[in-house]
Amino acid sequence: MRPWLLVLPLFVSTGFSRLVAREGSKVIRVPFSKEKYPSHDVGKRDGVSKTAYQKLDNKRSTKDFLFYANITLGTPEQPLRLHIDTGSSDIWVETPGSEICRTSKNGCSIGGTYDNTTSSTYQYVEGNFAISYVDGQFASGEYAKDTFHIGGVGVSDVQFGIGFKGTSEEGILGIGFEARQSGVTKGQAEYPGLITQMVKQDLINSRAYSIWLNDLNAESGEILFGGIDAGKYDGSLTTIPLSKRTGFDRATDFIISLHGLTITNGDEEPRILMNESRTIPALLDTGASFTYLPQDVANQLVDLVGAQTVSEYKGPAVNCSKRAMDETFRFQFAGTSITVKLRDFIIDATDEPNEDNHILCYFGILGISEGSVLTLGDTFLRSAYVVYDMDNEEISIAQTIFNSTVTNILEIGIGPTAVPSVTRPSRVDSVPVTGTDSAGVSSSDPHSTTSGSPDISNSAAASSSISPLATFLTTFLISSLSFAVFL
């Protein structure tokens, strides 16, 4: 899902791409790294490799990170930086003639732009492109096809939107299910997405990819199209089927069932916040900076860390010193669990101390109403190694190894056992996705409305009192999830 764009003059980190492929494999490896200045250095792809390798780029906004891939588009190649989003399904890019690029101070130079008139491989695609987001961001224009270069690999005939109007200076690399494409709700047929085109062009075996976000302060991470890196997780991957929306015979989102949540602190008895009697669908989404839990659970966690609300933005702020707390969260799924340190939910908001000489952070957990789809965003996903398998409608997940220097890339194959080295739980309760979505909109149709951004006016911290610490953050926006709502 599309996060709010943060308009803060803070550190921006970028990266460059190079190909590191295993001989004989079908994997496209897209690492990301943090660099002070943007550069685009796409290496060549091994002719016998079927793993695509692409460096992702991080933009540090409000001291949090969004994950970007440096790609090129067209012939000759035009460099762009796109936000990686597993929760949406359209690629769209800015163009020099768009309203926002013509009027912006930097002319969209940070994210780059695409000019179809200079590309010899550009193809016009009939149909208007239009997508909007719960936070009010939107883009509209027309569709096109062109050659898309990622991880040193050229993928031809990739369809994407060109944003002539919109609110963002940077585009999106949506890699979700094609059923989520913005045109589907307007009666347009699904079109082959980037990953489908990779399969059709024999670059990878199946529509599956894995993501290792790594530690918040790490200098590297990666996405592997068509492969996994067994050196980046502990133990074995556990495979869990995706939940389906009521009335649909196929999965349309990367939603699995969360069976429980406990907190531990040293030798003390675990504190159970959720158990199997309250199994809830949860979306795994790199486009969400924060994690969204049931309101009552989020309230308890806010109380635990003493978070306070910034009234203007209705999001919880906390003293950064709370990172010293020893609590560990255990998220339980069918057959496995992922542990996340409390400190990984505390995200820098600023380097400047307030009047009490405290440095403030955001608390990366928000609450949503009962019956909504939970969202496990980046504050959770950094601790998990996740394989998104669209062909088999499954997620495979394991505990991440932060800052691992071991590389053991394995190819994802074809068929029901495509993902290598996995275990399957003997019993899986896949909770159907029904009722209201996470925007609070009642709908069982994944096209009429998507799972929507939780209204953070109902966040877990909304009932907290405002402390003097909160006033320091009033000039900052909270990096928050928003799902696409299609025009």
Stockholm file with secondary structure:
# STOCKHOLM 1.0

chainA/1-487         MRPWLLVLPLFVSTGFSRLVAREGSKVIRVPFSKEKYPSHDVGKRDGVSKTAYQKLDNKRSTKDFLFYANITLGTPEQPLRLHIDTGSSDIWVETPGSEICRTSKNGCSIGGTYDNTTSSTYQYVEGNFAISYVDGQFASGEYAKDTFHIGGVGVSDVQFGIGFKGTSEEGILGIGFEARQSGVTKGQAEYPGLITQMVKQDLINSRAYSIWLNDLNAESGEILFGGIDAGKYDGSLTTIPLSKRTGFDRATDFIISLHGLTITNGDEEPRILMNESRTIPALLDTGASFTYLPQDVANQLVDLVGAQTVSEYKGPAVNCSKRAMDETFRFQFAGTSITVKLRDFIIDATDEPNEDNHILCYFGILGISEGSVLTLGDTFLRSAYVVYDMDNEEISIAQTIFNSTVTNILEIGIGPTAVPSVTRPSRVDSVPVTGTDSAGVSSSDPHSTTSGSPDISNSAAASSSISPLATFLTTFLISSLSFAVFL
#=GR chainA/1-487 SS CCCCCCCCCCCCCBCCCCCCCCTTCCEEEEEEECBSSCCCCCCCCCTTCCEEEEEEEEEEETTEEEEEEEEEETTTTEEEEEEEETTCCCEEEECTTSHHHHHSSSTTTTTCCCCGGGCTTCEEEEEEEEEEETTSCEEEEEEEEEEEEETTEEEEEEEEEEEEEESCSSEEEECSCGGGCTTGGGTCCCCCCHHHHHHHTTSSSSSEEEEECCCTTCSEEEEEETEEEGGGEEEEEEEEECCCBTTCSSCCSCEEEECEEEEECTTSCCEEEECGGGCEEEEECTTCSSEEEEHHHHHHHHHHHTCEEETTTTEEEEEGGGGGCCCEEEEEETTEEEEEEGGGGEEECCSSCCTTSCCEEEECEEEECTTSCEEECHHHHTTEEEEEETTTTEEEEEEECTTCCCCCEEECCSSTTCSSSEECCSCCCCCCBCSBCTTSCBCSCTTTSCSCCCCGGGSTTTTSCCCGGGGGGTTCCCCCCCCEECC
#=GC SS_cons         CCCCCCCCCCCCCBCCCCCCCCTTCCEEEEEEECBSSCCCCCCCCCTTCCEEEEEEEEEEETTEEEEEEEEEETTTTEEEEEEEETTCCCEEEECTTSHHHHHSSSTTTTTCCCCGGGCTTCEEEEEEEEEEETTSCEEEEEEEEEEEEETTEEEEEEEEEEEEEESCSSEEEECSCGGGCTTGGGTCCCCCCHHHHHHHTTSSSSSEEEEECCCTTCSEEEEEETEEEGGGEEEEEEEEECCCBTTCSSCCSCEEEECEEEEECTTSCCEEEECGGGCEEEEECTTCSSEEEEHHHHHHHHHHHTCEEETTTTEEEEEGGGGGCCCEEEEEETTEEEEEEGGGGEEECCSSCCTTSCCEEEECEEEECTTSCEEECHHHHTTEEEEEETTTTEEEEEEECTTCCCCCEEECCSSTTCSSSEECCSCCCCCCBCSBCTTSCBCSCTTTSCSCCCCGGGSTTTTSCCCGGGGGGTTCCCCCCCCEECC
//
